[in-house]
Amino acid sequence: MKFFSDFVNRFGRNNLIVVAAIVALLIIGFFLLLGKSPLGQLVSNKPTLSVTPTAGPIPTPTRVPSNTIMITDRRALPKSLTIKKLTEINFINLSGDKIDIESADENNKELNIGVIEDNETSRVAVFKTPGTYKYTNTMNPKVAGEIIIE
């Protein structure tokens, strides 16, 4: 015991506590590196799972009503729509820009619905007379279609 008390007196009690803490940390670090502890096993497992965050919830698919025409930057979907008379028709603008739906027949004013902003829907007046009505997007004339009223 004399040796221990001489050692404590020579180095000081606080210094010995610091040295003991450092030695303990070195021992713990050694076991972690070897993977002998549960924490070391977590650290040593190389394959990790990475999660890619998403922008938000995935939207639920919705059914497009049968009286709807979707206008894209390349075409009208469907190109030909057949409906019964007195049915409203919806145009949905998915083109990325404004569209302007106008009748191809100058005498038919029912189909001149005008400008629809991007991602908006417009309702067209109902058709009372059976027949075939052709239309175009005047801002992109390649986009055209027809409505057949039964």
N, C-alpha and C positions, 0 to 999 in steps of 0.2 A: 504494500500500500504506500510505502514511502516513495517508491518510484512514481506512482500515479500522482500523488500530491505535489511532488517536486515538479513534475511535468506541467501540472495545472498552474502552479505558481510561476513557472518560467514563461509560459505562453499566454496566460490569461484565460479566464473562463469563457468570455465572449468570443475570442478567437477560436477556441476549440469547438464551440457550437457551430460557427460558420464553416469550419473545416469538416465537421461531421455532416452538415447539410450538403456540402459539395460532394462528399464521398457517396452519400445516399443517392443523390441525383445521378451521379455517374453510374452507379449500380443499376438503377432503374432504367437509364438510357441504354445500357448494355443489354438488358433483358428485352427491351423493346426492339432493339435492332435484331436480336436473334429470333424474335417472334415467339418467345416463350410465355408471354402474357396475353390475355384476351385483347388488350389494346394493341399490342405488337402484331397480333394476327390480323386485326383490322387494317393496320398500317401496311403490312406486307402483302396483302391481297392486291394484285395488280389490276385485274379487269375491274373497271369501274363503270357504273351505270350513269350515263349522262342523259339528262332530260332536256329536250328542246322545248322552250316555251312556245305556246301558240298565241295568236293574236286575240283570241276570244273563243267563245263556244262555237262549235260547228253548227251552221244553220240547218234546220230540219228542212228536207226537200218539200216544196209545196207543189201542188198540182195547178197548172195553168188552166184557167177556164177555157172551154171550147170556143168561146166567142172572143178570143184574144189573139191579136197579131203582134208579134215581137219584131221590132225593127232594129237590126244590128247595123254595123258599118258596111256590111257586104250584101245583106239580103233581108227579105221579109220572111218570117216564119209563122205560119205556113205561107207559101207563095200564093196558094189558092185556098180560100176559106168559104165553105158552104154552110149557110145557116138559114133558119126559117125567117120569114118576114116578121117585122115588129120585134126583132131581137137587137139589143144594144151591142155595139162592137167596141172593144177596148184596144187601143194601140199603146204598147209599152215601148218606150225609147231606151234601148240598150246599146246605142251606137257610140257613146262617148262624146257626142256633140248634139247640138240642136237638130231637130228634123222638122220638115214642113210637109205634111201629107196633103196632097191635092189630087182631085179627080183628073183622070186622063181625058175625060169627056167634058168639054167646055159647057155643055148643056146641063150637066149634073152637078148641082151645088151641094148635095147632101154630104158628099165625101170630102169637101174642102174644110178640114178641121183646123188647119193652120199649124203654128209652131208648137212643138212639144219639147220642153227642156230635157236634158239627159236624166235618166232614171226616173222619169215621171210617166204617169198614165193619163190618157185622155179618153173620154167617152164620145162616141159619135152618135148622132141622132139615128133613130131606128129607120130602117128601110121599109117602106110600105108596099113598094112595087117589086114583084119578082123580076129578076134579070141578072146580068153580069156587070159589075161595076169595077173598072180598072182604076188604079191609083199609082202615084209615084211619090217619092221623097224628092221634092224639088231641090233640096240642098245636096242630094247625092242621087242623080237620076238613074243610076244602075240599080238602085233599090226600088223595086216595083212589085206589084201583086194585083190580085183580083179578089173580089168578094162576090160570091154567087148567092143570090137570094132566091129561095124556093117558095 
